[in-house]
Amino acid sequence: MKKQKSLSILAATVALGTLLAGCGGGQSSAPQSNANGGGGSTGGGGAGEKLVIAVVGPMSGQYSDYGSTAKAGAEYALKEKQEAFKALGFEVQLSAQDDQADPKQGVAVAQMLISNPDVVGVVGHATTGASITAAAQYDQEKLVMVSPSATGSDLTEQGKKIVHRICARDDQQGSKAAIYAKNQLGVKTAFVMHDKAAYGQGLAEEVKKQFEKDGVEIVGFEGVTAGEKDYSAVINQIVSKNPEMIYFGGYYSDAGIIVKQAREKGYKGIFMGGDGYDSADLVKIAGAENANNVVFTSTVGDVGATPEGKKWIEDFEKSTGNKVGIFTSFGYDSMGVMLSGLEEAIKANGGKKPTREQVLEAVHKTKDYKGKFVNVTFNEKGDNEFASVYVYKYENGQKVYIGEAK
């Protein structure tokens, strides 16, 4: 996209946002800055030259769990390091932006961030679709991104050096889910579904591929439209074939409805999905009894599994007043990686404000970073060599950690 066209789109977006805000009518589709409860940044006044790290994901809407929990962890990590950066002569601020898990909104947010010369890095985006479209914008300006949670394999297969993530990819998550289902759950037949989106379809295709490799019979493979309220057409197909497992690649809002409607039609088998199932709202939508025997993989392990993790949860919740959510821990470690790279770039630049490309180079070279919850070494594609996949299930309305997927 030519620069002139980008600026025109940005100007129109800003103008629309101003108009809607002035009218007081509803929620603007313009990018929102909502860090620290409103002002768009975290940080005190006048300690040095300003640098901004953006945190981007869905902060509103049905997928807001992902963006808001990652933001909370990232903000906590930044607050711990702000004094150290002040000693280097810089005031590092956080700017939280809402992309609503929408690829188009991801582009609008990315263009707005690119236009701010103080923005030197992005923690995010949280979802795959928005990450892919935003990355195309960041790549033009060498603005580095580190996602805590965008798992789609295509994200790092497009050859953009600015793209990084600390979580596992869907080809890892999907294949390990299928192996677990066969070896640990004894599944021999499965119906595989997806929501036709980048994340859900990519995950389902990986599961299907591994099932076929391992001899699990696929009795159906169907795409459905996310956001529907009635999935009875495909559920009737499934019930008639009575597979031992239904695998659905998608998010909790649709999965909850599918689980509820399938159970109401008499399906008693296993449901399985990816980290898009990791929300208490799935249980609320499906009903606690219906959600029994729902298993899902995640790229995030059990934060409270160790004494150190339990202490961190206690400190985080006391300091912030927030509960630890699905991507709080990986938001924290993603910001840690970003700040480590930023510090290296400042030092390599003789203590002066680094360029975006210098920050990109430092982050891209991350090796053996000791995160609180995951260690990080980026390969040439920007994937984390230490990323793992974990298994959970819902039982009596509660999320239960099973262990690492084997």
C-alpha positions, 0 to 999 in steps of 0.5 A, a space after each residue: 500500500 502506498 504511503 499516501 493512501 495509508 495517510 488518507 485512510 488514517 485521516 479518514 479514520 481519525 475524522 470519523 472517530 472524532 465525529 462519533 466521539 463528539 456526537 456521544 453516540 455508541 462505540 466508535 470503530 476508530 482505534 481506541 487507546 484505553 491503557 491504564 483506564 483511559 489516558 492511553 499511556 502508563 507512566 509518570 511525567 518528564 523522566 526523559 525521552 518518551 518511548 511507547 510500546 503498544 499492546 493490541 488485541 480485542 479489548 471489547 466484544 466477545 473475544 475481549 478476554 484475550 486482549 484484556 488479559 494480555 494487556 494486564 500482564 504486559 502493563 504489569 511487566 512494564 511498571 516493573 521496569 519503568 524505573 530502570 528505563 528512567 535511569 537510562 534517560 527514557 520514559 517508556 509508556 504503554 498504549 493499549 489499542 482495541 482491534 476487536 479481533 477484526 482483521 480490518 480493524 487490525 489494519 486501522 490500528 497498525 496504521 495509527 501506531 505507525 504514524 506515531 514516531 514514539 512507538 517502537 514496538 508492539 506486544 500483540 496482536 492477540 488473534 491470528 487474523 488481526 495479526 496477519 493483516 497488521 503485520 503487513 503494515 508494520 513490515 513497511 516501517 520495520 515496527 517489531 511485534 511480539 504476540 503472546 497468543 496468535 497461533 496461526 501457522 501462516 503468521 510466521 510463514 510469510 517471511 516478515 522479519 518483524 513478526 514474533 510470538 512466544 506461543 506455540 503454532 497451530 501446526 504444533 497445537 493441532 498435531 499434539 491435540 490429535 496425538 493426545 486424543 488418539 493415545 490418551 483418550 483412545 479416540 478412533 472416530 472423529 468429526 472435525 469442524 471449524 469456523 472458516 476463520 484463519 485460526 479455527 480452520 488452520 487448527 482443524 486442518 492440522 488436527 485432520 492431517 494428524 488424525 489421518 496420519 495416525 489412522 483415526 477415521 474422519 467421519 466428516 469435515 465441515 466449516 460453519 459460520 461463526 456467530 450463528 445461533 443455530 448449528 442444528 444442520 451440521 449437528 444432525 449430521 454428527 449425531 447420525 454418525 455418532 463419532 467418539 469425538 467432535 473437534 471444533 476449531 474456533 472460539 468459545 462463543 461458538 463452541 459453547 453453543 455447539 456443545 449445548 445443542 449437540 448435548 440436547 440432541 443426545 450426543 454424549 461423546 468427547 468435544 475437543 478444541 484449542 486455546 479458543 475454548 479457554 474461557 469461563 463463558 464457554 461453560 456459561 453458554 453450554 451449561 456446566 453439565 454439558 461442558 463435562 467431557 470438553 477437552 482443549 489444548 492451550 499454549 499456556 501452562 498452569 500459572 499456579 502450578 509452582 510455588 513461584 507461580 502462586 506467589 506471582 499470582 498473589 503479587 499481581 492480583 494484589 498490585 493490580 486488582 485484576 484476576 489472572 486470565 488466559 493470556 496474562 502470563 504470556 502478556 507479561 513475558 511478551 512485554 519482558 521480551 520486548 523491553 529486553 530488546 529495547 534495552 539492548 537497542 538503547 545500549 547498542 545505540 550509545 544510550 540514544 533513542 534507537 530506531 525502530 529497525 534497531 529495536 527490531 534487530 535486538 528483539 529478533 536476536 532474542 536467545 535464551 530469554 528467561 521468562 517468568 512462564 516461558 523461555 524464549 529463543 526466536 528462530 529466523 521465522 520469529 517462532 519460539 523454540 521453547 513453545 509448548 502445548 498443554 491440555 485442560 478439561 472442564 469438569 463440574 463447571 471448572 477448568 482442570 489442568 491435565 498437563 503437557 500434551 504428549 
